[in-house]
Amino acid sequence: MALTPALTDTLGRPLRDLRISVTDRCNLRCTYCMPAEIFGPNYAFLPRAEILSFEEIERLARIFVGLGVQKLRLTGGEPLLRASLEELVARLAQIPGDVDIALTTNGTLLKSKARALKNAGLKRVTVSLDALEGDKFAAVNGGKTTVATVLEGIEAAATAGLAVKINMVVQKGINDDQLEAMAAFFREQQHILRFIEFMDVGNHNGWNLERVLPSSEIVRRIAEKVGPLEPVSANHSGEVASRYRYTDTPKGEIGLISSVTAPFCGDCSRMRLSAKGELYTCLFSSVGHDLRTFLRDGSSSDTQIINTIKSIWTARVDRYSELRGEQTEDTLEGRKKVEMSHIGG
């Protein structure tokens, strides 16, 4: 497939990835994303009428693919809470250009949905799992699901023929004692496990640098307790995870997403579309750009939307993670950011 000429930002970064949030709701209350004390029973989630329809999402996705996007990832909230999500996948799969369609999920509903999603055209799924020990996992997710439920979803996805990766957000003193067990288990299962440094996303997750376990320490511990590791080259430009493979077996790989200790802003090729149609140029953005109005005013052409997207991306200067280390704690605390549940991880 011939690549569309890259649309680049002020730092020369091409637009290649679009993350699409299909809902701001989730059935878990993970402490680093939607803590229960904030997202409680009375929390005001988006009314249905404010959320983009499948037709609106498809229209935007076609435009983004025309601008050079090669990867579409469905996120949330928890995307599988969106009814008939496989219908959206089928729509996206019809977009010309052999686009890679993926999904990020907490896995709780995956067992019943995996086959339909695969049949609709989904290619890959990333499942969040932060511990194998039940009590540890419950402490992170608010006690809303079990390890067994998520593992059943992972198995169903693999059986359906989806490529599967696992994400583990690591917090020192919370679940870092699960590192070795998680690595050993998914090495045996032959699924890639990616360890994510605890990040200061959103405004309510209680981020503290002291709870960040550096990726270098994660690699050291796994190499010592699970199996020797060596670095592996990136699959493509813009890949956020540093890859390592086990050297004592032909198979087995882990990844490290090190936004805090080794920022990867320089290669970031992602845009994020919120469930209500706001476009964000960074996971740590403070302000989104409204596209829903263009979709619903009845008079806007695709050309107008294209020109708006171009103007947003070509003006993009974001490199929050690189700047984080240069800013004072007071500055960071005073900067309001979009919630991760609005735009996915």
C-alpha positions as a Markdown table, in Angstrom:
| # | Residue | x | y | z |
|---|---|---|---|---|
| 1 | Met | 0.0 | 0.0 | 0.0 |
| 2 | Ala | 1.4 | 3.4 | -1.0 |
| 3 | Leu | 1.6 | 5.7 | 2.0 |
| 4 | Thr | -0.3 | 9.0 | 1.8 |
| 5 | Pro | 2.3 | 11.8 | 2.2 |
| 6 | Ala | 2.7 | 12.4 | 5.8 |
| 7 | Leu | 1.0 | 15.3 | 7.5 |
| 8 | Thr | 3.6 | 16.6 | 10.0 |
| 9 | Asp | 3.5 | 18.8 | 13.1 |
| 10 | Thr | 5.9 | 21.5 | 14.1 |
| 11 | Leu | 8.5 | 18.9 | 15.2 |
| 12 | Gly | 8.2 | 16.9 | 12.0 |
| 13 | Arg | 6.1 | 14.1 | 13.6 |
| 14 | Pro | 3.7 | 12.4 | 11.1 |
| 15 | Leu | 0.1 | 11.7 | 11.8 |
| 16 | Arg | -0.3 | 7.9 | 11.6 |
| 17 | Asp | -2.5 | 6.8 | 14.5 |
| 18 | Leu | -6.0 | 7.7 | 15.7 |
| 19 | Arg | -7.4 | 6.6 | 19.0 |
| 20 | Ile | -11.2 | 6.7 | 19.1 |
| 21 | Ser | -13.0 | 6.8 | 22.4 |
| 22 | Val | -16.5 | 5.3 | 22.0 |
| 23 | Thr | -17.7 | 5.9 | 25.5 |
| 24 | Asp | -16.7 | 7.7 | 28.7 |
| 25 | Arg | -18.2 | 5.0 | 30.9 |
| 26 | Cys | -16.4 | 2.0 | 32.5 |
| 27 | Asn | -17.5 | -0.9 | 34.6 |
| 28 | Leu | -14.3 | -0.8 | 36.7 |
| 29 | Arg | -12.9 | 1.9 | 39.0 |
| 30 | Cys | -9.2 | 1.6 | 38.6 |
| 31 | Thr | -7.4 | 3.9 | 41.0 |
| 32 | Tyr | -5.1 | 5.3 | 38.2 |
| 33 | Cys | -7.9 | 6.1 | 35.8 |
| 34 | Met | -11.4 | 6.4 | 37.3 |
| 35 | Pro | -11.1 | 6.3 | 41.1 |
| 36 | Ala | -14.4 | 5.5 | 42.8 |
| 37 | Glu | -14.3 | 8.5 | 45.1 |
| 38 | Ile | -14.5 | 10.7 | 42.1 |
| 39 | Phe | -16.4 | 8.6 | 39.6 |
| 40 | Gly | -19.1 | 7.5 | 42.0 |
| 41 | Pro | -22.8 | 6.7 | 41.6 |
| 42 | Asn | -23.7 | 10.4 | 41.0 |
| 43 | Tyr | -21.0 | 11.2 | 38.5 |
| 44 | Ala | -22.4 | 12.8 | 35.4 |
| 45 | Phe | -21.4 | 10.8 | 32.4 |
| 46 | Leu | -22.1 | 12.0 | 28.9 |
| 47 | Pro | -25.7 | 11.8 | 27.8 |
| 48 | Arg | -26.2 | 9.4 | 24.8 |
| 49 | Ala | -27.1 | 12.3 | 22.5 |
| 50 | Glu | -23.7 | 13.9 | 23.0 |
| 51 | Ile | -21.7 | 10.8 | 22.0 |
| 52 | Leu | -20.7 | 10.4 | 18.4 |
| 53 | Ser | -22.8 | 7.9 | 16.4 |
| 54 | Phe | -21.2 | 5.0 | 14.5 |
| 55 | Glu | -21.9 | 6.9 | 11.3 |
| 56 | Glu | -20.1 | 10.0 | 12.6 |
| 57 | Ile | -17.1 | 8.0 | 13.8 |
| 58 | Glu | -16.9 | 6.3 | 10.4 |
| 59 | Arg | -17.0 | 9.6 | 8.6 |
| 60 | Leu | -14.1 | 11.0 | 10.7 |
| 61 | Ala | -12.1 | 7.8 | 10.4 |
| 62 | Arg | -12.4 | 7.8 | 6.6 |
| 63 | Ile | -11.1 | 11.4 | 6.6 |
| 64 | Phe | -8.2 | 10.6 | 8.9 |
| 65 | Val | -7.2 | 7.6 | 6.8 |
| 66 | Gly | -7.2 | 9.9 | 3.8 |
| 67 | Leu | -4.8 | 12.1 | 5.7 |
| 68 | Gly | -2.4 | 9.2 | 6.3 |
| 69 | Val | -3.6 | 7.5 | 9.4 |
| 70 | Gln | -2.8 | 3.8 | 9.3 |
| 71 | Lys | -4.0 | 2.6 | 12.7 |
| 72 | Leu | -7.3 | 3.0 | 14.3 |
| 73 | Arg | -7.7 | 1.9 | 18.0 |
| 74 | Leu | -11.0 | 1.9 | 19.8 |
| 75 | Thr | -10.9 | 2.9 | 23.4 |
| 76 | Gly | -13.0 | 4.3 | 26.2 |
| 77 | Gly | -13.8 | 4.3 | 29.1 |
| 78 | Glu | -14.5 | 0.6 | 28.4 |
| 79 | Pro | -15.3 | 0.3 | 24.7 |
| 80 | Leu | -17.2 | -3.0 | 25.0 |
| 81 | Leu | -19.9 | -1.2 | 27.1 |
| 82 | Arg | -20.9 | 0.5 | 23.8 |
| 83 | Ala | -23.7 | -1.6 | 22.4 |
| 84 | Ser | -23.1 | -3.5 | 19.1 |
| 85 | Leu | -19.5 | -2.3 | 18.9 |
| 86 | Glu | -18.8 | -5.0 | 16.3 |
| 87 | Glu | -21.0 | -2.9 | 13.9 |
| 88 | Leu | -18.6 | 0.0 | 14.2 |
| 89 | Val | -15.6 | -2.4 | 13.6 |
| 90 | Ala | -17.3 | -3.7 | 10.5 |
| 91 | Arg | -17.8 | -0.1 | 9.2 |
| 92 | Leu | -14.1 | 0.8 | 9.9 |
| 93 | Ala | -13.0 | -2.4 | 8.2 |
| 94 | Gln | -14.6 | -1.3 | 5.0 |
| 95 | Ile | -12.4 | 1.8 | 4.8 |
| 96 | Pro | -10.0 | 1.4 | 1.9 |
| 97 | Gly | -6.3 | 1.2 | 2.7 |
| 98 | Asp | -5.8 | -2.0 | 4.7 |
| 99 | Val | -6.1 | -0.1 | 8.0 |
| 100 | Asp | -5.0 | -1.8 | 11.2 |
| 101 | Ile | -8.0 | -1.9 | 13.6 |
| 102 | Ala | -7.3 | -2.6 | 17.3 |
| 103 | Leu | -9.1 | -2.4 | 20.6 |
| 104 | Thr | -8.0 | -1.6 | 24.2 |
| 105 | Thr | -10.3 | -3.2 | 26.8 |
| 106 | Asn | -10.3 | -4.2 | 30.5 |
| 107 | Gly | -11.3 | -7.7 | 29.3 |
| 108 | Thr | -14.4 | -8.1 | 31.4 |
| 109 | Leu | -16.8 | -8.4 | 28.5 |
| 110 | Leu | -14.3 | -9.9 | 26.0 |
| 111 | Lys | -15.3 | -13.5 | 26.4 |
| 112 | Ser | -18.7 | -12.9 | 24.8 |
| 113 | Lys | -17.6 | -10.4 | 22.2 |
| 114 | Ala | -14.2 | -11.7 | 20.9 |
| 115 | Arg | -15.6 | -13.9 | 18.0 |
| 116 | Ala | -18.0 | -11.2 | 16.7 |
| 117 | Leu | -15.3 | -8.6 | 16.9 |
| 118 | Lys | -12.9 | -10.8 | 14.9 |
| 119 | Asn | -15.5 | -11.6 | 12.3 |
| 120 | Ala | -16.2 | -7.9 | 11.9 |
| 121 | Gly | -12.6 | -7.1 | 11.1 |
| 122 | Leu | -10.8 | -6.4 | 14.4 |
| 123 | Lys | -7.2 | -7.5 | 14.2 |
| 124 | Arg | -5.7 | -6.8 | 17.6 |
| 125 | Val | -6.7 | -6.4 | 21.2 |
| 126 | Thr | -4.8 | -5.1 | 24.2 |
| 127 | Val | -6.2 | -6.2 | 27.6 |
| 128 | Ser | -5.4 | -4.4 | 30.9 |
| 129 | Leu | -4.5 | -6.6 | 33.8 |
| 130 | Asp | -2.5 | -5.3 | 36.7 |
| 131 | Ala | -2.1 | -8.4 | 38.9 |
| 132 | Leu | -2.6 | -12.1 | 39.0 |
| 133 | Glu | -3.3 | -12.2 | 42.8 |
| 134 | Gly | -7.0 | -11.6 | 43.3 |
| 135 | Asp | -6.7 | -9.2 | 46.3 |
| 136 | Lys | -4.0 | -7.1 | 44.6 |
| 137 | Phe | -6.1 | -6.9 | 41.4 |
| 138 | Ala | -9.3 | -6.0 | 43.3 |
| 139 | Ala | -7.4 | -3.2 | 45.2 |
| 140 | Val | -6.5 | -1.6 | 41.9 |
| 141 | Asn | -9.8 | -2.0 | 40.0 |
| 142 | Gly | -12.2 | -1.2 | 42.9 |
| 143 | Gly | -13.2 | -4.8 | 43.4 |
| 144 | Lys | -15.4 | -4.8 | 40.3 |
| 145 | Thr | -14.1 | -7.9 | 38.6 |
| 146 | Thr | -11.8 | -10.9 | 39.0 |
| 147 | Val | -8.6 | -12.1 | 37.5 |
| 148 | Ala | -10.4 | -15.2 | 36.2 |
| 149 | Thr | -12.9 | -13.1 | 34.2 |
| 150 | Val | -10.1 | -11.2 | 32.5 |
| 151 | Leu | -8.1 | -14.3 | 31.7 |
| 152 | Glu | -11.2 | -15.9 | 30.2 |
| 153 | Gly | -11.5 | -12.9 | 27.9 |
| 154 | Ile | -7.9 | -13.1 | 26.9 |
| 155 | Glu | -8.3 | -16.8 | 26.1 |
| 156 | Ala | -11.4 | -16.1 | 24.1 |
| 157 | Ala | -9.7 | -13.4 | 22.1 |
| 158 | Ala | -6.7 | -15.7 | 21.3 |
| 159 | Thr | -9.0 | -18.6 | 20.3 |
| 160 | Ala | -10.9 | -16.2 | 18.0 |
| 161 | Gly | -7.7 | -15.4 | 16.2 |
| 162 | Leu | -7.0 | -12.0 | 17.5 |
| 163 | Ala | -3.5 | -10.9 | 18.3 |
| 164 | Val | -3.3 | -10.2 | 22.0 |
| 165 | Lys | -1.1 | -8.0 | 24.2 |
| 166 | Ile | -1.5 | -7.4 | 27.9 |
| 167 | Asn | -0.9 | -4.1 | 29.7 |
| 168 | Met | 0.1 | -3.8 | 33.3 |
| 169 | Val | 0.3 | -0.4 | 35.0 |
| 170 | Val | 3.0 | -0.7 | 37.6 |
| 171 | Gln | 2.8 | 1.2 | 40.9 |
| 172 | Lys | 5.6 | 0.8 | 43.5 |
| 173 | Gly | 4.2 | -0.5 | 46.8 |
| 174 | Ile | 0.8 | -1.3 | 45.2 |
| 175 | Asn | 1.3 | -4.1 | 42.7 |
| 176 | Asp | 5.0 | -4.2 | 41.8 |
| 177 | Asp | 5.3 | -7.5 | 43.7 |
| 178 | Gln | 3.3 | -9.0 | 40.9 |
| 179 | Leu | 5.9 | -8.3 | 38.2 |
| 180 | Glu | 7.7 | -11.6 | 38.1 |
| 181 | Ala | 4.5 | -13.7 | 38.4 |
| 182 | Met | 2.9 | -11.7 | 35.5 |
| 183 | Ala | 6.0 | -12.0 | 33.4 |
| 184 | Ala | 6.3 | -15.8 | 33.9 |
| 185 | Phe | 2.6 | -16.4 | 33.4 |
| 186 | Phe | 2.3 | -14.6 | 30.1 |
| 187 | Arg | 5.7 | -15.9 | 28.9 |
| 188 | Glu | 4.2 | -19.4 | 29.2 |
| 189 | Gln | 1.0 | -18.2 | 27.5 |
| 190 | Gln | 3.1 | -16.7 | 24.7 |
| 191 | His | 1.4 | -13.3 | 25.0 |
| 192 | Ile | 3.4 | -10.1 | 25.0 |
| 193 | Leu | 3.2 | -8.3 | 28.3 |
| 194 | Arg | 3.8 | -4.6 | 28.5 |
| 195 | Phe | 4.7 | -2.8 | 31.7 |
| 196 | Ile | 3.5 | 0.8 | 31.9 |
| 197 | Glu | 5.2 | 3.3 | 34.3 |
| 198 | Phe | 2.6 | 5.0 | 36.5 |
| 199 | Met | 1.7 | 8.2 | 34.7 |
| 200 | Asp | 0.2 | 11.5 | 35.8 |
| 201 | Val | -2.8 | 11.3 | 33.4 |
| 202 | Gly | -6.0 | 13.1 | 34.3 |
| 203 | Asn | -6.5 | 15.0 | 37.5 |
| 204 | His | -7.6 | 12.6 | 40.1 |
| 205 | Asn | -5.3 | 9.5 | 40.2 |
| 206 | Gly | -3.1 | 10.6 | 43.0 |
| 207 | Trp | 0.1 | 10.5 | 40.9 |
| 208 | Asn | 3.3 | 10.6 | 42.9 |
| 209 | Leu | 6.8 | 10.2 | 41.4 |
| 210 | Glu | 7.7 | 8.0 | 44.4 |
| 211 | Arg | 5.2 | 5.4 | 43.1 |
| 212 | Val | 6.9 | 5.2 | 39.7 |
| 213 | Leu | 9.0 | 2.1 | 39.3 |
| 214 | Pro | 11.5 | 2.8 | 36.5 |
| 215 | Ser | 11.4 | 0.5 | 33.5 |
| 216 | Ser | 15.1 | -0.2 | 34.0 |
| 217 | Glu | 14.3 | -1.7 | 37.4 |
| 218 | Ile | 11.5 | -3.8 | 35.8 |
| 219 | Val | 13.8 | -5.2 | 33.2 |
| 220 | Arg | 16.5 | -6.0 | 35.8 |
| 221 | Arg | 14.0 | -7.8 | 38.0 |
| 222 | Ile | 12.5 | -9.9 | 35.2 |
| 223 | Ala | 15.9 | -10.8 | 33.8 |
| 224 | Glu | 17.0 | -11.9 | 37.2 |
| 225 | Lys | 13.9 | -13.9 | 38.2 |
| 226 | Val | 12.1 | -15.0 | 35.0 |
| 227 | Gly | 14.7 | -15.2 | 32.2 |
| 228 | Pro | 17.5 | -13.3 | 30.5 |
| 229 | Leu | 16.5 | -10.4 | 28.2 |
| 230 | Glu | 18.0 | -8.5 | 25.3 |
| 231 | Pro | 16.7 | -5.4 | 23.5 |
| 232 | Val | 14.8 | -5.9 | 20.2 |
| 233 | Ser | 14.4 | -3.3 | 17.5 |
| 234 | Ala | 11.2 | -1.4 | 17.2 |
| 235 | Asn | 8.6 | -2.7 | 14.7 |
| 236 | His | 8.0 | 0.7 | 13.3 |
| 237 | Ser | 8.7 | 4.4 | 13.9 |
| 238 | Gly | 6.5 | 5.8 | 16.6 |
| 239 | Glu | 6.2 | 2.5 | 18.6 |
| 240 | Val | 5.8 | 3.6 | 22.2 |
| 241 | Ala | 7.0 | 0.4 | 23.9 |
| 242 | Ser | 10.7 | -0.6 | 24.2 |
| 243 | Arg | 10.9 | -4.3 | 23.3 |
| 244 | Tyr | 12.9 | -7.0 | 25.0 |
| 245 | Arg | 13.0 | -10.7 | 24.2 |
| 246 | Tyr | 14.0 | -13.7 | 26.3 |
| 247 | Thr | 17.3 | -15.1 | 25.1 |
| 248 | Asp | 16.8 | -18.6 | 26.6 |
| 249 | Thr | 13.9 | -19.5 | 24.4 |
| 250 | Pro | 12.9 | -18.9 | 20.7 |
| 251 | Lys | 9.7 | -17.1 | 21.8 |
| 252 | Gly | 8.7 | -14.6 | 24.5 |
| 253 | Glu | 8.8 | -10.9 | 24.6 |
| 254 | Ile | 8.0 | -8.0 | 27.0 |
| 255 | Gly | 7.5 | -4.3 | 26.4 |
| 256 | Leu | 8.2 | -1.2 | 28.5 |
| 257 | Ile | 6.2 | 2.0 | 28.2 |
| 258 | Ser | 8.3 | 4.5 | 30.0 |
| 259 | Ser | 6.6 | 7.9 | 29.7 |
| 260 | Val | 8.2 | 9.1 | 33.0 |
| 261 | Thr | 11.8 | 7.9 | 32.8 |
| 262 | Ala | 12.3 | 7.7 | 29.0 |
| 263 | Pro | 9.7 | 9.9 | 27.3 |
| 264 | Phe | 9.0 | 9.1 | 23.6 |
| 265 | Cys | 7.3 | 12.4 | 22.6 |
| 266 | Gly | 9.8 | 12.8 | 19.7 |
| 267 | Asp | 8.2 | 9.9 | 17.8 |
| 268 | Cys | 4.5 | 10.4 | 18.9 |
| 269 | Ser | 2.2 | 10.1 | 15.8 |
| 270 | Arg | -1.1 | 9.9 | 17.7 |
| 271 | Met | -4.3 | 11.9 | 17.7 |
| 272 | Arg | -7.1 | 11.1 | 20.1 |
| 273 | Leu | -10.8 | 11.6 | 19.5 |
| 274 | Ser | -13.1 | 11.7 | 22.5 |
| 275 | Ala | -16.5 | 10.1 | 22.7 |
| 276 | Lys | -18.2 | 13.5 | 22.2 |
| 277 | Gly | -16.1 | 14.4 | 19.2 |
| 278 | Glu | -13.3 | 16.5 | 20.6 |
| 279 | Leu | -9.8 | 16.1 | 19.1 |
| 280 | Tyr | -6.8 | 16.0 | 21.4 |
| 281 | Thr | -3.2 | 16.1 | 20.3 |
| 282 | Cys | -1.7 | 14.6 | 23.5 |
| 283 | Leu | -2.6 | 12.2 | 26.3 |
| 284 | Phe | -1.9 | 15.1 | 28.7 |
| 285 | Ser | -3.8 | 17.8 | 26.8 |
| 286 | Ser | -5.7 | 20.4 | 28.6 |
| 287 | Val | -7.9 | 21.5 | 25.7 |
| 288 | Gly | -9.7 | 19.6 | 22.9 |
| 289 | His | -10.9 | 20.8 | 19.5 |
| 290 | Asp | -14.5 | 20.4 | 18.6 |
| 291 | Leu | -15.3 | 18.3 | 15.5 |
| 292 | Arg | -18.8 | 17.3 | 16.5 |
| 293 | Thr | -20.2 | 20.6 | 15.5 |
| 294 | Phe | -18.9 | 20.1 | 11.9 |
| 295 | Leu | -20.6 | 16.7 | 11.8 |
| 296 | Arg | -24.0 | 17.9 | 13.0 |
| 297 | Asp | -24.5 | 21.4 | 11.6 |
| 298 | Gly | -25.7 | 20.0 | 8.3 |
| 299 | Ser | -23.5 | 22.2 | 6.1 |
| 300 | Ser | -19.9 | 21.3 | 6.8 |
| 301 | Ser | -18.1 | 19.5 | 4.0 |
| 302 | Asp | -15.4 | 16.9 | 4.4 |
| 303 | Thr | -13.0 | 19.5 | 3.0 |
| 304 | Gln | -13.8 | 21.8 | 5.9 |
| 305 | Ile | -13.1 | 19.0 | 8.4 |
| 306 | Ile | -9.9 | 18.1 | 6.6 |
| 307 | Asn | -8.7 | 21.6 | 6.7 |
| 308 | Thr | -9.5 | 21.8 | 10.4 |
| 309 | Ile | -7.6 | 18.6 | 11.2 |
| 310 | Lys | -4.7 | 19.8 | 9.2 |
| 311 | Ser | -4.5 | 23.1 | 11.0 |
| 312 | Ile | -4.6 | 21.4 | 14.4 |
| 313 | Trp | -1.9 | 18.8 | 13.6 |
| 314 | Thr | 0.5 | 21.2 | 11.8 |
| 315 | Ala | 0.3 | 23.6 | 14.8 |
| 316 | Arg | 1.0 | 20.7 | 17.2 |
| 317 | Val | 3.9 | 21.4 | 19.7 |
| 318 | Asp | 3.0 | 18.8 | 22.4 |
| 319 | Arg | 5.9 | 17.1 | 24.3 |
| 320 | Tyr | 4.5 | 17.0 | 27.8 |
| 321 | Ser | 6.4 | 14.0 | 29.0 |
| 322 | Glu | 9.7 | 15.4 | 27.9 |
| 323 | Leu | 8.9 | 18.7 | 29.7 |
| 324 | Arg | 7.7 | 17.0 | 32.8 |
| 325 | Gly | 11.2 | 16.7 | 34.2 |
| 326 | Glu | 11.9 | 20.3 | 33.7 |
| 327 | Gln | 8.8 | 21.6 | 35.4 |
| 328 | Thr | 8.3 | 22.1 | 39.1 |
| 329 | Glu | 5.8 | 20.1 | 41.1 |
| 330 | Asp | 3.7 | 23.2 | 41.6 |
| 331 | Thr | 3.4 | 23.7 | 37.9 |
| 332 | Leu | 2.4 | 20.2 | 37.3 |
| 333 | Glu | -0.2 | 20.3 | 40.0 |
| 334 | Gly | -1.8 | 23.4 | 38.6 |
| 335 | Arg | -2.1 | 22.1 | 35.1 |
| 336 | Lys | -5.6 | 20.6 | 34.4 |
| 337 | Lys | -5.6 | 17.7 | 32.0 |
| 338 | Val | -8.2 | 15.8 | 30.1 |
| 339 | Glu | -9.3 | 12.6 | 31.9 |
| 340 | Met | -7.9 | 9.4 | 30.5 |
| 341 | Ser | -11.4 | 7.9 | 30.6 |
| 342 | His | -12.4 | 10.5 | 27.9 |
| 343 | Ile | -9.7 | 9.7 | 25.4 |
| 344 | Gly | -8.3 | 6.3 | 26.2 |
| 345 | Gly | -4.8 | 5.4 | 27.2 |
